């Protein structure tokens, strides 16, 4: 029987003036809650919501390349979590495109979930995103 590769990934996006210089922060944990990867990347000028989606897309791409089959995304953006879970509609054209890209990536995993967490539980990803946004 194949051993399951499960990842828990905290994501955050940050924009300094909404829209403005933006960055993403990602912290990848294994089953034992050990940090196995940290990603901090400047993404150019973007809104907070675009940065949040880009962080999730980057996290899902990482998980796919890693060969994960179970992925849980943890985000402090309640809006984005509810949009991905389908309980909120997406009206913005740019966000619709990013939502579609994120949902397409979720098809690479046997199990996918995304949950909202309090900002206090997302400090590392938040710091990585803010640091990346400041790199402009």
Secondary structure, DSSP 8 states (H G I E B T S, - for coil): -----EEEEEEEEEESSSSEEEEEEEEEE-TTS-EEEEEEEEEEEE-HHHHHHHHHHHHHHHHHHHT-SEEEEEES-HHHHHHHTTSS----HHHHHHHHHHHHHHTTSSEEEEEE--GGGGHHHHHHHHHHHTT-
